[in-house]
Amino acid sequence: MIQTDSSFDSRLFRQNPPMLLEARTDVEIHPMIHELGGMIRLPPLIRTCSDTLLNAFDYPASNEFATAPACTFVFVELGTGDPLYVRDPTGITVRLLATKLAEYWTIPPSWSHAQTVRQFYRYGQDVEITKWNILYEVWHLILEELDYIGASFSLSSSCPRSPPHHARAAVHVAPEQDARLDDRLFRTKAPKRLKPGTIVAIHPILDETICIFSDKKPVAYADINRDSGRTVFAYPAAEEFATNPACSVMLVHLNTSKPLPVTDRNGVKVKRLLQRLSWYWNAKPPLIIRYAVASNLEMDPDKVGWIDTLGNHCGWAGWEFGKVEEDRFVHVHANWYDS
């Protein structure tokens, strides 16, 4: 029985945490965590094959360790400026991590952030604002009001609001003149050589962009929520490098039959990558694939593009990771798509 065979412990996230973890060790994340979404409430829900939602804590896997190798403390970066710190001397389990995340998202933000959200959505003071409410709003404030290149603010008189604290700090140091910030703001040019195994950061605007689109108008989640009609190309960040470190050759893995090459000898920028994605999704796959898709969708094979091969399973789920492989090219991998 697998349940009692200790030889499976390391693969089934049951092996106790070691006394010491070596720096730069790659850790695996428990597959159940990928199925739990944002874990913004308790109990966390998990979607089954029959498309129903069940309490994830009812599964024995919730009591297994969240990572392999297991660990006794972990920092969870959530893109909010203050990472979540989770600790357990016996090892952090999926259940503990989900519980701490749910507690984190229900914490009220600072008074100024809460007021910003209330003013923008015209909420009354009786509406409770949590950290989960501010994610898209804060992101949109950064996109709209902070020019990463020129550090200029354009506060609308018709909708007065304060910029987020990290944006306000940035404007005082004049990023357009401070070369020390180039690396953090995706402005450092591509090095001549990239070391295999290097993990690359993906530009945050790409994490907030829906990268499956049938036209030439990629949009950010924040703009969809506000129905602004603005494309990502309207933001100065589109002229910044797509990764850090930057690269001149990139292979984008989109969970299709072959990766998309993106090249620019001066460094692949956000705009260039999105333009290539626009071309790719509308390009025609090989004839055999077109006929197979056309027969399933009852459409003209000559009109089948790569985007049609996804069928109903075409919900963009963000980027998984970027890494310099042995060929010294940057390989960027998309997550599996949602239905």
N, C-alpha and C positions, 0 to 999 in steps of 0.2 A: 504494500500500500504506500502510495506517494506521501500520504499524510504523516506516516511514521518513519519514513526512510530519510535519515539525516543527510544522505548524499545529495539530496535535492535542496537542502536548506539555502545554499548560496544563490541558486537560481530562482527560488520561490520566495525570496525576501524574508527568510526566517532566521538567518545567521546573525547572532548577536554582534553588536558593534565591536570593532577591534579596540585595543587600548590606545592606539595612536594611528591616525590617518596620515599618509604621506602627502605632502603638498603636491598640487596639480593632478591628483588622482581623479580620473573620470568616474562619475557615479551614475548608476542607472536609476531612473525614477520609476516607481511602482506603476504598472500599467493602469491600475484602478484610478490613480490620480488624474490620468489623461481623460478618463471618462466622467469625472465629477464636475467638469466645467469650472466656474469661478469659486465654488464653495462659499457662497455668500450668505448662506443661512443653514440652520440646523433643523432637522437632519439633512445632510447632503443627499441629493437625489442622483440616481444613475439610470440611464436609459437602457432598456432591455431590447432584445431582438424583436419583440412584439410591439416596440415603440411605446411601451408604458414606463412610467417613472416609479422606481422603488427606493425605499430607504437603503442607502449604501451601507449603513451600519449593520444591516441584517446579514451581510455577507461576511464569512470568516476572513476574507482577504483584508478587511478593514483593520484587523488586528495584526497584520504583518507589517514589517518595517517599511517606511516610506521610500527608502533608498537602499541600494546595494553597491558598495558596502553600507551597512547601517551606520548611523551617527547619533551622538548624544546631544548635539546642538547644531542649529542651522539658521542661516540668515535667508529669508525669502524676499527677493527683490520684486516689488509689485508695481514699480513705476510711479509711486506716489511721493517719493522723496524720503520716506521713513520706512526702512525695511522691517519686516516682522521677524522677531527673534523667538525661536522655539527651542526649548531645552527639556531633556528628560534623561537622567543618568542611566536608565535601562534601555534607551534607544527610542527614537521617534517613530511612531507608528502612523499609518494612514489615518486612523481614527483621531489621533492627537493633532496631526497637522490640519485635518479638515475642521476640527473644533476650534483651533486657534485662528484659522483663517476666517471662519464665520464670526468669531468674536471681534477680529480686527476690522472687518468690513462694516460692522454695526457701531463702531466707535464714532461719536460725533466729531466732525472736523473742527478746525478753529472757527471762532465766531465770525471772522472776516470772510473765510471761505463759504461758510453757511449762508451768510448774508448775500454774497455774490450770486450764489445759486438761486436764492429766493427772489432777488431782484430780477435776474434774467428771466426766470420762468413765471414771475409774478406770483410766487407762493406766499401764503400768509405766514405769520410768525408761529402759527400752531402746527405747521407742517414740519415733521422731523426730518432733518438732513443728516445722512451718514456719509462715511467715506465713499461708499459705493455710489452715492448720488453725484459726487463731484468729479468722477474720473473723466467723462467726456467733456464736461464744462471746463475744467482746468486745462485739458488738452487743447480745446478750441481757443481759450484765452491765449495760450502760448503761440499757437499757429497764427492767430489773427493779429496779435498786438506786439509780438516780439519778432523783429527782423533779425535772424541769426547772422546776417551778413552786415547790415548797417546798424543794428541795435536801435532802431527807431520805433517809437510808440505812436499809435494813432488811436486815441481814445475817442469813441463816438459820443458826442454830446447828447444824442437822443437816448443813449443807453449807458449812463455812467456806471463804471464799475472799476474796481481796483485790480491791477495785474497780480498774478500769483507772486508769492514772495521770492521765488527763485528767479523769476523773470525780472523783478524789480532790482535784484542784486546784480544781475547781468548787465543792465544798462549803465551802471555806475562805473564798470571797469572798461567800457568802450571796447567790446569784443572785436570790432573791425580793425583795431590797431594793436590789440594784444595778441601776439603770436603764441603765447602760452596756452591760449584757449583753442588753437586751431585743431589740435588732436581730439579734444573732447567734442568739438562742434563739426566734425567730419569735413575739415578744410585742409588737412595735411595731404600733400600730394603722394601718389603711390610710390613706394620704394622700388628700387631696381630689382630686388629679389625678395621673395616672401619665403619664410621658413616653413617647410611642410609640418603640419600638425598645429599651426597657429589658428586659434579660434578668432574669428572676426566678428565685430559688432555690426549689426544691421541698423541703418539709419532709422531713428524712431518714427519718422514720417511714413516709412514703408510698413512699419508695424501697424500703423493706423490707416493704411490705404487698402481698399478692396482691390486686390490685384488680379481678379478675374473680371474682364469687361469686354463687351462686344464692340464698343466704339473706341474713340480716341479720347475718352473723358474719364480718367481714373479719379475717384473721389475718396475723401476720408470719411470715416464713420461720423466724426463730429459734424461735417457739413451735411450728411444725410439727415442726422437728427434735427438740424436746424433748417433743412430744406433751402440751403443758401444758393444752390446752383453753381457753386464754385468748384473748380477742379484743383487737383493737387499742383498742377503746373502754375497756379496763381501764387503759390507761396515761394518766398526766396529760398527756402530749404530745398526746393527741387533742383537748385543749381549746386548743391553740395554733393560730396562723394557718397555713394550708396553704402559703402562699408568703411570700417576703420579696423585695420589699415586699408587704405584705398588700393585698388588694383586696376590693371589695364585689361585683364582677361578674366571673365567670370562665366561660370557654367551654372545655370539656374535649373534646378531639378523640380519639376512641377507635377510629379507623379504620373507622367505620361511616358511614352515609349522611349523618348530621348531627351536629354537636357537642352536647354536653350542657351546658345553662346551669346554673350554680350561683350563687345570689345570697344575700347577707346584708349589710344596710346597715351592720352593725357589723364586717364583715370575715369572709370565708369561712374557717372553721376546718377542721382535719383531720376532725373528727367530722361536720361538715355535708357536706363533700365525699364522705365514705364513705357517708353516708346517702343522698345523691343517686345515687351509683353503684349502691347496692343497689336503689333504685327503678328506675333506668334499665335494668339488666340484666334485670329481671323485667317491665318494661313491654312492651306489644305493639307491634311495628313495623306499618307500613301493611299493609293487607290483601293487596295484591299480593305483598309480600315474604313474608308469612306463608304464603300458598298455595305459593309457590315453595319455601320451606324445608320445609314440611310434606310436599310431594311427594317431596323428596329424602330426608327422614328418616323418612317413613312415620309421621307423627304428626298429631294433631288440630290444624288451623290455629288454633283458639281457644286452644290451649295453647302456641303458639309465642311466645317472648320474644326480646328482642334477643340474649340470651346464646346462644340456639339458632342464630342466624344465623352464628355463628363456626364451627359444625361441629366438626371435630377440630382445627382450627387455633386453639385457644383457650388456649394457654399464655401466661400473663402474662409480659411481657419488660421491664417497668419503664417509666419515663418518659423521653422523649427530651429535651424542653426546655420551658421556659415563657418567654413573651415578651409584652410589651405591644405590641399591633398598632395600626394607624392609628385604629381605632375606640376606642382608649384602654382597651380591655378586656384582661384577662390571658387569653392563650390557652395552655393546657397540652396538650402533645401526648404521646400514648402511643407507645411503640415498636411495630413490627409484632410480631404474636404468634408464639410458637413452636408447632410442631405437637405 
